[in-house]
Amino acid sequence: MPRSKYSVASHRRRKKILKAAKGYFGGKHALLRTAKESVDKALQYSYNDRKKRMGQFRRLWITRINAAVRLQGISYSTFIHAMKKNDVQISRKILADMAVNDPTGFKNIVQQVTSQV
C-alpha cells in the first residue's frame, strides 16, 4: 500500500491562513500560530459586527425620523404609536429615507396618521 503524503494539503492550509492574515502587523502576518489566532478572531469579529450593523442602522433611522417628526411638532414615540394604531406598516428604513429625500411626502404621512388619532 502506498504511503500517503500530507504535504500538499498542509501547504495549502497554511497558505490560506497566511493569505487571510496579509497586512497584519508584526508576526501576525508571518507566523502560522499567531496568524491563525488573528484570522480566527477577525472572522469572529466580522460575524458579530454584521449582526451589530443592523442595530446601528436602526438607531440612525430612528434619529432621522425623530428629527423630521419634531419639525412637524410631535415626538417620535407619538408618531410611531399613531402609525401602529392606524395600521400603517411602513418600515423605519423607508420612513427615514423619505424624511431625508422626500420631506413633502413624509409630511403628508405624518399629517394623515396624526389626523386620524
Phi and psi in degrees as a GROMACS rama.xvg file:
@    title "Ramachandran Plot"
@    xaxis  label "Phi"
@    yaxis  label "Psi"
@TYPE xy
-73.0964  153.129  PRO-2
-76.6091  134.078  ARG-3
-87.8518  143.103  SER-4
-118.227  135.418  LYS-5
-104.277  1.27545  TYR-6
-61.9327  -40.5178  SER-7
-64.6584  -46.5801  VAL-8
-64.0952  -41.6711  ALA-9
-63.4069  -44.7087  SER-10
-62.8549  -41.4556  HIS-11
-63.5002  -41.7439  ARG-12
-63.0272  -47.0577  ARG-13
-64.7762  -41.3141  ARG-14
-63.0588  -39.1806  LYS-15
-63.0145  -42.7872  LYS-16
-67.3804  -46.2831  ILE-17
-67.0232  -31.4482  LEU-18
-67.5231  -39.2942  LYS-19
-68.3973  -26.4227  ALA-20
-91.4992  11.2398  ALA-21
-62.0607  131.235  LYS-22
93.2899  -6.06834  GLY-23
-72.9058  154.992  TYR-24
-83.013  143.691  PHE-25
65.8648  -140.321  GLY-26
-74.2387  -8.23074  GLY-27
-65.3727  -19.0213  LYS-28
-102.649  -6.46796  HIS-29
-120.677  -30.9444  ALA-30
-95.824  130.05  LEU-31
-59.7054  -47.4332  LEU-32
-65.0994  -48.2778  ARG-33
-69.4389  -33.4147  THR-34
-64.3905  -42.0781  ALA-35
-63.3011  -44.0231  LYS-36
-61.3336  -43.6902  GLU-37
-66.7283  -41.84  SER-38
-66.4617  -42.6998  VAL-39
-60.8512  -43.2093  ASP-40
-66.1619  -40.4006  LYS-41
-64.0394  -40.7914  ALA-42
-65.5221  -37.0103  LEU-43
-67.4254  -41.9801  GLN-44
-62.1016  -43.3448  TYR-45
-66.4597  -35.6903  SER-46
-64.9794  -48.6565  TYR-47
-63.4748  -40.9209  ASN-48
-73.6073  -22.9264  ASP-49
-64.2746  -34.2335  ARG-50
-73.1199  -40.1273  LYS-51
-68.4759  -29.2136  LYS-52
-58.8932  -38.7976  ARG-53
-65.6852  -37.0846  MET-54
-65.6739  -37.7872  GLY-55
-66.2324  -40.2437  GLN-56
-64.7663  -41.2164  PHE-57
-60.3824  -42.5384  ARG-58
-61.0646  -40.4654  ARG-59
-63.3716  -45.2621  LEU-60
-61.0437  -44.1319  TRP-61
-62.8865  -41.1199  ILE-62
-62.1117  -43.7911  THR-63
-65.7749  -43.5149  ARG-64
-63.7542  -43.8353  ILE-65
-58.7886  -45.3355  ASN-66
-62.9181  -42.2663  ALA-67
-70.0644  -37.8037  ALA-68
-71.6628  -35.2028  VAL-69
-64.8001  -28.0933  ARG-70
-65.7765  -25.0968  LEU-71
-88.2437  -5.2331  GLN-72
94.7845  12.8834  GLY-73
-128.55  168.367  ILE-74
-92.345  165.777  SER-75
-62.1452  -45.9899  TYR-76
-64.9029  -36.963  SER-77
-65.2889  -40.6712  THR-78
-64.6492  -46.9528  PHE-79
-64.9252  -38.9893  ILE-80
-61.9984  -43.3394  HIS-81
-64.7644  -37.447  ALA-82
-62.2317  -45.6989  MET-83
-68.0879  -38.5633  LYS-84
-64.4436  -37.3539  LYS-85
-90.7002  5.60977  ASN-86
56.3803  42.7313  ASP-87
-94.1673  114.782  VAL-88
-107.199  80.6226  GLN-89
-117.485  129.658  ILE-90
-69.4389  158.124  SER-91
-62.8854  -32.3359  ARG-92
-60.9491  -48.0053  LYS-93
-67.8357  -41.9662  ILE-94
-61.0071  -42.9972  LEU-95
-64.875  -39.7367  ALA-96
-64.5011  -42.4345  ASP-97
-64.149  -39.6979  MET-98
-61.2536  -34.6118  ALA-99
-85.5876  -47.0569  VAL-100
-97.3539  -22.3538  ASN-101
-137.552  71.9161  ASP-102
-62.0989  -33.4325  PRO-103
-68.796  -41.5359  THR-104
-63.8381  -39.6897  GLY-105
-64.653  -41.3667  PHE-106
-61.6562  -40.125  LYS-107
-61.8543  -42.6547  ASN-108
-62.4725  -45.4369  ILE-109
-60.3904  -45.4813  VAL-110
-64.9229  -41.4481  GLN-111
-63.5225  -44.3346  GLN-112
-71.052  -42.214  VAL-113
-76.2637  -25.4926  THR-114
-71.049  -25.4619  SER-115
-86.9531  -8.71973  GLN-116
